[in-house]
Amino acid sequence: MPIRPSHRRLAAALALLAVPQAVALGLLVALAGLGIGAALAAGLFCLAATAALLWPHLRHLSALARQAQALAAERLSADSNPPLPARSVMAAELDDAMAEAVRAWRQRRMELERLVRSNQAIVESLPDPLIVVARDRRVLHANPAATALFGELAAGRDLISVVRNPALIEAIDAALHDATGRVVEFVQPVPVERILSARVAALPEEAPDGTAAIIALHDLTPIRRAERLRADFVANASHELRTPLSTLIGFIETLRGPAVDDSEARTRFLAIMHEQGNRMARLVGDLLSLSRIELNEHSAPTGQVDLGRLLNGVADTLELKADERGMRIEVAADAALPPAIGDTDELAQVFQNLIDNAIKYGRPGTPILVSVGIATGNGKGERTRGRNGRNARRQLAVAVADQGDGIPREHIPRLTERFYRVDAARSRDLGGTGLGLAIVKHIVSRHRGRLEIDSEVGKGSIFKVLLPAAN
């Protein structure tokens, strides 16, 4: 049977104590005439008594040593009860000190675990992608946003196998080399093209888990798209205004020069100038209207609108224009329909634009069908969904259908872009500004509705507006 640590300590202590006992007994034998047998018996008695006194104390010290070793090796869990030995009079202060050390250790460990969980939750909930890499570019951790962007980023995988962008890899290598931060902008082509900004921060020294650098990514795609749209808008608006202005300036110069006394030319030129002036006025008016709508787009209207009455009023306003092309506007609205939530003037502008487009692009002599009813064909049921997933409110659907040439499928997604035209020359000849459907889209968006476009070449188009019902 192997000797346990407490037994070894007891044997060593007895060996040390036996020496002075033997000396003392030897002196008694020599000087006092004590018998050898009695001396041996007395010595054995002293050793036994000493062992009896030392054994609990040494056993207690061994238990305390085992606890200290367990704490050092982190084998005691934060919620376990450490196996303290039996109370000893000789080691009472050691008991108290050890118990206090264990309590402090457990408290500190729980605090550290809570801190780690809190930090982990913060990293996991960051909206921007975050990737932690080692010095050899191995991925140590990636938050859900990074996984959603690049796909599965398994721990231990080389980052270059996922992000195959030389600019980013060079920035990471440079940051790891000189321990300074880097910022680089790059394009991630898949699954959809995104423009990303990466901030690479190298740690001053490698962390215990091997972390050498942290890569924080920010999606610049919306910003770059907005910049491009703004630049395109300025260029398109300048072009649209330049054409009528050039025409006006040219005719004014002609009327002041060669045609100053030509009454026939003056009459014809003034008519053209009036037309171009009206075109500029429509363009400026649409730009101002679009700007005003975008300014209030975040604030949903709260009024109630009778769509049947509104559509009949718009149809009456455009009836004369339709008659000029031999067309008629037919409105089908159930009187029992609930009102829509919205702004009367803005919704009138929506349906005036849609019906006006139907008149412009429909074939002469064909009807324009305008219908309003409860939405049933939107693929989502008759009610919109609230944030809690429950049915929120019904929707009303207003459809404007023409029998024109139709729109090729590839153009439909871009129809609501500013100044986008399927046939630019025809649109300008018909007096369009290229902003009508953009205005429609933003007004519908402000009303928390939806615009759906369906068209078939050779048969015509249907523009459907879905709006929340008041009840």
Contacts in CASP RR format, 6 or more apart in sequence:
PFRMAT RR
TARGET T0000
AUTHOR 0000-0000-0000
METHOD contacts of the structure
MODEL  1
MPIRPSHRRLAAALALLAVPQAVALGLLVALAGLGIGAALAAGLFCLAAT
AALLWPHLRHLSALARQAQALAAERLSADSNPPLPARSVMAAELDDAMAE
AVRAWRQRRMELERLVRSNQAIVESLPDPLIVVARDRRVLHANPAATALF
GELAAGRDLISVVRNPALIEAIDAALHDATGRVVEFVQPVPVERILSARV
AALPEEAPDGTAAIIALHDLTPIRRAERLRADFVANASHELRTPLSTLIG
FIETLRGPAVDDSEARTRFLAIMHEQGNRMARLVGDLLSLSRIELNEHSA
PTGQVDLGRLLNGVADTLELKADERGMRIEVAADAALPPAIGDTDELAQV
FQNLIDNAIKYGRPGTPILVSVGIATGNGKGERTRGRNGRNARRQLAVAV
ADQGDGIPREHIPRLTERFYRVDAARSRDLGGTGLGLAIVKHIVSRHRGR
LEIDSEVGKGSIFKVLLPAAN
3 11 0 8 1.000
4 62 0 8 1.000
5 62 0 8 1.000
5 65 0 8 1.000
6 55 0 8 1.000
6 58 0 8 1.000
6 59 0 8 1.000
6 61 0 8 1.000
6 62 0 8 1.000
9 58 0 8 1.000
9 61 0 8 1.000
9 62 0 8 1.000
10 51 0 8 1.000
10 54 0 8 1.000
10 55 0 8 1.000
10 58 0 8 1.000
13 50 0 8 1.000
13 54 0 8 1.000
13 58 0 8 1.000
14 47 0 8 1.000
14 50 0 8 1.000
14 51 0 8 1.000
14 54 0 8 1.000
17 46 0 8 1.000
17 47 0 8 1.000
17 50 0 8 1.000
18 47 0 8 1.000
21 43 0 8 1.000
21 46 0 8 1.000
21 47 0 8 1.000
22 43 0 8 1.000
25 34 0 8 1.000
25 39 0 8 1.000
25 40 0 8 1.000
25 42 0 8 1.000
25 43 0 8 1.000
26 39 0 8 1.000
28 34 0 8 1.000
28 39 0 8 1.000
29 35 0 8 1.000
29 36 0 8 1.000
29 39 0 8 1.000
56 86 0 8 1.000
56 88 0 8 1.000
56 90 0 8 1.000
57 88 0 8 1.000
57 90 0 8 1.000
57 91 0 8 1.000
59 85 0 8 1.000
60 85 0 8 1.000
60 86 0 8 1.000
60 88 0 8 1.000
60 90 0 8 1.000
60 91 0 8 1.000
60 94 0 8 1.000
60 95 0 8 1.000
61 91 0 8 1.000
61 94 0 8 1.000
63 83 0 8 1.000
63 84 0 8 1.000
63 85 0 8 1.000
64 85 0 8 1.000
64 91 0 8 1.000
64 94 0 8 1.000
64 98 0 8 1.000
67 76 0 8 1.000
67 82 0 8 1.000
67 83 0 8 1.000
67 84 0 8 1.000
67 98 0 8 1.000
67 102 0 8 1.000
68 98 0 8 1.000
70 76 0 8 1.000
70 82 0 8 1.000
71 101 0 8 1.000
71 102 0 8 1.000
71 105 0 8 1.000
76 82 0 8 1.000
76 102 0 8 1.000
76 105 0 8 1.000
76 106 0 8 1.000
78 106 0 8 1.000
78 109 0 8 1.000
78 110 0 8 1.000
78 113 0 8 1.000
79 106 0 8 1.000
82 102 0 8 1.000
84 95 0 8 1.000
84 98 0 8 1.000
84 99 0 8 1.000
84 102 0 8 1.000
85 95 0 8 1.000
87 95 0 8 1.000
88 95 0 8 1.000
123 130 0 8 1.000
123 141 0 8 1.000
123 143 0 8 1.000
124 143 0 8 1.000
124 144 0 8 1.000
126 143 0 8 1.000
126 145 0 8 1.000
127 145 0 8 1.000
128 145 0 8 1.000
128 216 0 8 1.000
128 217 0 8 1.000
128 218 0 8 1.000
128 219 0 8 1.000
129 142 0 8 1.000
129 143 0 8 1.000
129 145 0 8 1.000
129 146 0 8 1.000
129 148 0 8 1.000
129 149 0 8 1.000
129 150 0 8 1.000
129 216 0 8 1.000
129 217 0 8 1.000
130 142 0 8 1.000
130 143 0 8 1.000
130 145 0 8 1.000
130 146 0 8 1.000
130 214 0 8 1.000
130 215 0 8 1.000
130 216 0 8 1.000
130 217 0 8 1.000
131 139 0 8 1.000
131 141 0 8 1.000
131 142 0 8 1.000
131 143 0 8 1.000
131 146 0 8 1.000
131 153 0 8 1.000
131 159 0 8 1.000
131 214 0 8 1.000
131 215 0 8 1.000
131 217 0 8 1.000
132 139 0 8 1.000
132 140 0 8 1.000
132 141 0 8 1.000
132 142 0 8 1.000
132 211 0 8 1.000
132 213 0 8 1.000
132 214 0 8 1.000
132 215 0 8 1.000
133 139 0 8 1.000
133 140 0 8 1.000
133 159 0 8 1.000
133 172 0 8 1.000
133 211 0 8 1.000
133 212 0 8 1.000
133 213 0 8 1.000
133 214 0 8 1.000
133 215 0 8 1.000
134 140 0 8 1.000
134 206 0 8 1.000
134 210 0 8 1.000
134 211 0 8 1.000
134 212 0 8 1.000
135 176 0 8 1.000
135 206 0 8 1.000
135 210 0 8 1.000
135 212 0 8 1.000
135 213 0 8 1.000
136 158 0 8 1.000
137 158 0 8 1.000
137 159 0 8 1.000
137 160 0 8 1.000
137 169 0 8 1.000
137 172 0 8 1.000
137 173 0 8 1.000
137 176 0 8 1.000
138 155 0 8 1.000
138 156 0 8 1.000
138 157 0 8 1.000
138 158 0 8 1.000
138 159 0 8 1.000
139 153 0 8 1.000
139 154 0 8 1.000
139 155 0 8 1.000
139 156 0 8 1.000
139 157 0 8 1.000
139 158 0 8 1.000
139 159 0 8 1.000
139 162 0 8 1.000
140 155 0 8 1.000
140 156 0 8 1.000
140 209 0 8 1.000
140 210 0 8 1.000
140 211 0 8 1.000
141 155 0 8 1.000
142 150 0 8 1.000
142 153 0 8 1.000
146 153 0 8 1.000
146 217 0 8 1.000
147 153 0 8 1.000
149 188 0 8 1.000
149 194 0 8 1.000
149 217 0 8 1.000
150 162 0 8 1.000
150 163 0 8 1.000
150 188 0 8 1.000
151 162 0 8 1.000
153 162 0 8 1.000
159 169 0 8 1.000
159 172 0 8 1.000
160 169 0 8 1.000
163 169 0 8 1.000
163 188 0 8 1.000
165 186 0 8 1.000
165 187 0 8 1.000
165 188 0 8 1.000
167 184 0 8 1.000
167 185 0 8 1.000
167 186 0 8 1.000
168 184 0 8 1.000
168 186 0 8 1.000
168 198 0 8 1.000
168 215 0 8 1.000
170 184 0 8 1.000
171 182 0 8 1.000
171 183 0 8 1.000
171 184 0 8 1.000
171 198 0 8 1.000
171 200 0 8 1.000
172 182 0 8 1.000
172 200 0 8 1.000
172 213 0 8 1.000
172 215 0 8 1.000
174 182 0 8 1.000
175 181 0 8 1.000
175 182 0 8 1.000
175 200 0 8 1.000
175 201 0 8 1.000
175 202 0 8 1.000
175 213 0 8 1.000
176 202 0 8 1.000
176 212 0 8 1.000
176 213 0 8 1.000
178 202 0 8 1.000
179 202 0 8 1.000
179 203 0 8 1.000
179 204 0 8 1.000
180 202 0 8 1.000
181 199 0 8 1.000
181 200 0 8 1.000
181 201 0 8 1.000
181 202 0 8 1.000
182 198 0 8 1.000
182 199 0 8 1.000
182 200 0 8 1.000
183 197 0 8 1.000
183 198 0 8 1.000
183 199 0 8 1.000
183 200 0 8 1.000
184 197 0 8 1.000
184 198 0 8 1.000
184 200 0 8 1.000
185 195 0 8 1.000
185 196 0 8 1.000
185 197 0 8 1.000
185 198 0 8 1.000
185 220 0 8 1.000
186 195 0 8 1.000
186 196 0 8 1.000
186 198 0 8 1.000
187 193 0 8 1.000
187 194 0 8 1.000
187 195 0 8 1.000
187 196 0 8 1.000
188 194 0 8 1.000
188 195 0 8 1.000
188 196 0 8 1.000
193 221 0 8 1.000
194 219 0 8 1.000
194 221 0 8 1.000
195 219 0 8 1.000
195 220 0 8 1.000
195 221 0 8 1.000
195 224 0 8 1.000
196 217 0 8 1.000
196 218 0 8 1.000
196 219 0 8 1.000
196 220 0 8 1.000
196 221 0 8 1.000
197 217 0 8 1.000
197 218 0 8 1.000
197 220 0 8 1.000
198 215 0 8 1.000
198 216 0 8 1.000
198 217 0 8 1.000
199 215 0 8 1.000
199 216 0 8 1.000
199 217 0 8 1.000
199 218 0 8 1.000
200 213 0 8 1.000
200 214 0 8 1.000
200 215 0 8 1.000
201 213 0 8 1.000
201 214 0 8 1.000
201 215 0 8 1.000
201 216 0 8 1.000
202 212 0 8 1.000
202 213 0 8 1.000
203 211 0 8 1.000
203 212 0 8 1.000
203 213 0 8 1.000
203 214 0 8 1.000
206 212 0 8 1.000
229 418 0 8 1.000
232 418 0 8 1.000
232 419 0 8 1.000
233 418 0 8 1.000
233 419 0 8 1.000
236 418 0 8 1.000
236 419 0 8 1.000
237 283 0 8 1.000
237 287 0 8 1.000
237 419 0 8 1.000
240 283 0 8 1.000
240 419 0 8 1.000
240 433 0 8 1.000
240 434 0 8 1.000
241 280 0 8 1.000
241 283 0 8 1.000
243 428 0 8 1.000
244 276 0 8 1.000
244 277 0 8 1.000
244 279 0 8 1.000
244 280 0 8 1.000
244 283 0 8 1.000
245 280 0 8 1.000
247 272 0 8 1.000
247 273 0 8 1.000
247 276 0 8 1.000
248 273 0 8 1.000
248 276 0 8 1.000
248 277 0 8 1.000
251 269 0 8 1.000
251 272 0 8 1.000
251 273 0 8 1.000
252 273 0 8 1.000
254 265 0 8 1.000
254 269 0 8 1.000
255 265 0 8 1.000
255 266 0 8 1.000
255 269 0 8 1.000
255 270 0 8 1.000
259 265 0 8 1.000
259 266 0 8 1.000
259 269 0 8 1.000
279 431 0 8 1.000
279 433 0 8 1.000
282 431 0 8 1.000
282 432 0 8 1.000
282 433 0 8 1.000
283 433 0 8 1.000
283 435 0 8 1.000
286 433 0 8 1.000
286 434 0 8 1.000
286 435 0 8 1.000
286 436 0 8 1.000
286 439 0 8 1.000
287 435 0 8 1.000
289 349 0 8 1.000
289 439 0 8 1.000
290 418 0 8 1.000
290 435 0 8 1.000
290 438 0 8 1.000
290 439 0 8 1.000
290 442 0 8 1.000
293 346 0 8 1.000
293 439 0 8 1.000
293 442 0 8 1.000
293 443 0 8 1.000
293 446 0 8 1.000
294 442 0 8 1.000
296 446 0 8 1.000
297 442 0 8 1.000
297 445 0 8 1.000
297 446 0 8 1.000
299 446 0 8 1.000
300 341 0 8 1.000
300 446 0 8 1.000
300 447 0 8 1.000
300 448 0 8 1.000
301 341 0 8 1.000
301 342 0 8 1.000
301 343 0 8 1.000
301 346 0 8 1.000
301 446 0 8 1.000
301 447 0 8 1.000
302 341 0 8 1.000
302 342 0 8 1.000
303 341 0 8 1.000
303 342 0 8 1.000
303 343 0 8 1.000
304 339 0 8 1.000
304 340 0 8 1.000
304 341 0 8 1.000
304 342 0 8 1.000
304 470 0 8 1.000
305 339 0 8 1.000
305 340 0 8 1.000
305 341 0 8 1.000
305 342 0 8 1.000
305 343 0 8 1.000
305 344 0 8 1.000
305 347 0 8 1.000
306 339 0 8 1.000
307 333 0 8 1.000
307 337 0 8 1.000
307 339 0 8 1.000
307 340 0 8 1.000
307 347 0 8 1.000
307 372 0 8 1.000
307 396 0 8 1.000
307 398 0 8 1.000
307 467 0 8 1.000
308 331 0 8 1.000
308 333 0 8 1.000
308 335 0 8 1.000
308 337 0 8 1.000
308 372 0 8 1.000
310 344 0 8 1.000
310 347 0 8 1.000
310 348 0 8 1.000
310 351 0 8 1.000
311 331 0 8 1.000
311 333 0 8 1.000
311 351 0 8 1.000
311 370 0 8 1.000
311 372 0 8 1.000
311 398 0 8 1.000
312 331 0 8 1.000
312 333 0 8 1.000
314 348 0 8 1.000
314 351 0 8 1.000
314 352 0 8 1.000
314 355 0 8 1.000
315 329 0 8 1.000
315 331 0 8 1.000
315 355 0 8 1.000
315 370 0 8 1.000
317 352 0 8 1.000
318 329 0 8 1.000
318 352 0 8 1.000
318 355 0 8 1.000
318 356 0 8 1.000
318 359 0 8 1.000
319 329 0 8 1.000
321 356 0 8 1.000
321 359 0 8 1.000
322 328 0 8 1.000
322 329 0 8 1.000
322 359 0 8 1.000
322 368 0 8 1.000
325 359 0 8 1.000
325 362 0 8 1.000
325 364 0 8 1.000
325 365 0 8 1.000
326 364 0 8 1.000
326 365 0 8 1.000
327 359 0 8 1.000
327 362 0 8 1.000
327 364 0 8 1.000
327 365 0 8 1.000
327 366 0 8 1.000
327 367 0 8 1.000
327 368 0 8 1.000
328 367 0 8 1.000
328 368 0 8 1.000
329 355 0 8 1.000
329 367 0 8 1.000
329 368 0 8 1.000
329 370 0 8 1.000
330 367 0 8 1.000
330 368 0 8 1.000
330 369 0 8 1.000
330 370 0 8 1.000
331 370 0 8 1.000
331 371 0 8 1.000
331 372 0 8 1.000
332 369 0 8 1.000
332 370 0 8 1.000
332 371 0 8 1.000
332 372 0 8 1.000
333 371 0 8 1.000
333 372 0 8 1.000
333 373 0 8 1.000
334 372 0 8 1.000
334 373 0 8 1.000
337 372 0 8 1.000
337 373 0 8 1.000
337 374 0 8 1.000
337 396 0 8 1.000
338 394 0 8 1.000
338 396 0 8 1.000
338 469 0 8 1.000
338 470 0 8 1.000
338 471 0 8 1.000
339 469 0 8 1.000
339 470 0 8 1.000
340 347 0 8 1.000
340 396 0 8 1.000
340 447 0 8 1.000
340 467 0 8 1.000
340 468 0 8 1.000
340 469 0 8 1.000
340 470 0 8 1.000
341 447 0 8 1.000
341 467 0 8 1.000
341 468 0 8 1.000
341 469 0 8 1.000
341 470 0 8 1.000
342 447 0 8 1.000
342 467 0 8 1.000
343 447 0 8 1.000
346 443 0 8 1.000
346 446 0 8 1.000
346 447 0 8 1.000
347 443 0 8 1.000
347 447 0 8 1.000
347 467 0 8 1.000
349 439 0 8 1.000
349 443 0 8 1.000
350 439 0 8 1.000
350 440 0 8 1.000
350 443 0 8 1.000
350 444 0 8 1.000
350 465 0 8 1.000
351 370 0 8 1.000
351 398 0 8 1.000
351 400 0 8 1.000
351 465 0 8 1.000
353 436 0 8 1.000
353 437 0 8 1.000
353 439 0 8 1.000
353 440 0 8 1.000
354 400 0 8 1.000
354 440 0 8 1.000
354 463 0 8 1.000
354 465 0 8 1.000
355 368 0 8 1.000
355 370 0 8 1.000
355 400 0 8 1.000
357 402 0 8 1.000
357 436 0 8 1.000
357 437 0 8 1.000
357 463 0 8 1.000
358 368 0 8 1.000
358 400 0 8 1.000
358 401 0 8 1.000
358 402 0 8 1.000
358 461 0 8 1.000
358 463 0 8 1.000
359 368 0 8 1.000
360 430 0 8 1.000
360 432 0 8 1.000
361 402 0 8 1.000
361 404 0 8 1.000
361 405 0 8 1.000
361 406 0 8 1.000
361 430 0 8 1.000
361 461 0 8 1.000
362 368 0 8 1.000
362 402 0 8 1.000
362 403 0 8 1.000
362 404 0 8 1.000
362 405 0 8 1.000
362 460 0 8 1.000
363 403 0 8 1.000
363 404 0 8 1.000
363 405 0 8 1.000
366 402 0 8 1.000
366 403 0 8 1.000
366 404 0 8 1.000
367 403 0 8 1.000
368 400 0 8 1.000
368 401 0 8 1.000
368 402 0 8 1.000
369 399 0 8 1.000
369 400 0 8 1.000
369 401 0 8 1.000
370 398 0 8 1.000
370 399 0 8 1.000
370 400 0 8 1.000
370 401 0 8 1.000
371 398 0 8 1.000
371 399 0 8 1.000
371 401 0 8 1.000
372 396 0 8 1.000
372 397 0 8 1.000
372 398 0 8 1.000
372 399 0 8 1.000
373 396 0 8 1.000
373 397 0 8 1.000
373 398 0 8 1.000
374 382 0 8 1.000
374 394 0 8 1.000
374 395 0 8 1.000
374 396 0 8 1.000
374 397 0 8 1.000
374 469 0 8 1.000
375 381 0 8 1.000
375 382 0 8 1.000
375 394 0 8 1.000
375 395 0 8 1.000
375 396 0 8 1.000
375 397 0 8 1.000
375 466 0 8 1.000
376 382 0 8 1.000
376 397 0 8 1.000
377 397 0 8 1.000
378 395 0 8 1.000
378 397 0 8 1.000
378 450 0 8 1.000
378 452 0 8 1.000
378 466 0 8 1.000
382 394 0 8 1.000
382 395 0 8 1.000
383 391 0 8 1.000
383 392 0 8 1.000
383 393 0 8 1.000
383 394 0 8 1.000
383 395 0 8 1.000
384 391 0 8 1.000
384 392 0 8 1.000
384 393 0 8 1.000
384 394 0 8 1.000
384 395 0 8 1.000
384 468 0 8 1.000
385 391 0 8 1.000
385 392 0 8 1.000
386 392 0 8 1.000
393 468 0 8 1.000
393 469 0 8 1.000
393 471 0 8 1.000
394 468 0 8 1.000
394 469 0 8 1.000
394 471 0 8 1.000
395 449 0 8 1.000
395 466 0 8 1.000
395 467 0 8 1.000
395 468 0 8 1.000
395 469 0 8 1.000
396 466 0 8 1.000
396 467 0 8 1.000
396 468 0 8 1.000
396 469 0 8 1.000
397 464 0 8 1.000
397 465 0 8 1.000
397 466 0 8 1.000
397 467 0 8 1.000
398 464 0 8 1.000
398 465 0 8 1.000
398 467 0 8 1.000
399 462 0 8 1.000
399 463 0 8 1.000
399 464 0 8 1.000
399 465 0 8 1.000
400 462 0 8 1.000
400 463 0 8 1.000
400 464 0 8 1.000
401 460 0 8 1.000
401 461 0 8 1.000
401 462 0 8 1.000
401 463 0 8 1.000
402 460 0 8 1.000
402 461 0 8 1.000
403 459 0 8 1.000
403 460 0 8 1.000
404 458 0 8 1.000
404 459 0 8 1.000
404 460 0 8 1.000
404 461 0 8 1.000
405 457 0 8 1.000
405 458 0 8 1.000
405 460 0 8 1.000
406 455 0 8 1.000
406 456 0 8 1.000
406 457 0 8 1.000
406 458 0 8 1.000
406 459 0 8 1.000
406 460 0 8 1.000
406 461 0 8 1.000
407 415 0 8 1.000
407 422 0 8 1.000
407 453 0 8 1.000
407 455 0 8 1.000
407 457 0 8 1.000
407 461 0 8 1.000
408 422 0 8 1.000
408 457 0 8 1.000
409 455 0 8 1.000
411 422 0 8 1.000
412 453 0 8 1.000
412 455 0 8 1.000
414 420 0 8 1.000
415 422 0 8 1.000
415 437 0 8 1.000
415 453 0 8 1.000
416 437 0 8 1.000
416 438 0 8 1.000
416 440 0 8 1.000
416 441 0 8 1.000
416 451 0 8 1.000
417 438 0 8 1.000
418 434 0 8 1.000
418 435 0 8 1.000
418 438 0 8 1.000
419 434 0 8 1.000
419 435 0 8 1.000
420 434 0 8 1.000
421 427 0 8 1.000
421 434 0 8 1.000
427 434 0 8 1.000
440 451 0 8 1.000
440 463 0 8 1.000
440 465 0 8 1.000
441 451 0 8 1.000
444 450 0 8 1.000
444 451 0 8 1.000
444 465 0 8 1.000
444 467 0 8 1.000
447 467 0 8 1.000
447 468 0 8 1.000
448 468 0 8 1.000
449 465 0 8 1.000
449 466 0 8 1.000
449 467 0 8 1.000
449 468 0 8 1.000
450 465 0 8 1.000
450 466 0 8 1.000
451 463 0 8 1.000
451 464 0 8 1.000
451 465 0 8 1.000
451 466 0 8 1.000
452 463 0 8 1.000
452 464 0 8 1.000
452 465 0 8 1.000
452 466 0 8 1.000
453 461 0 8 1.000
453 462 0 8 1.000
453 463 0 8 1.000
453 464 0 8 1.000
454 461 0 8 1.000
454 462 0 8 1.000
454 464 0 8 1.000
455 461 0 8 1.000
455 462 0 8 1.000
END
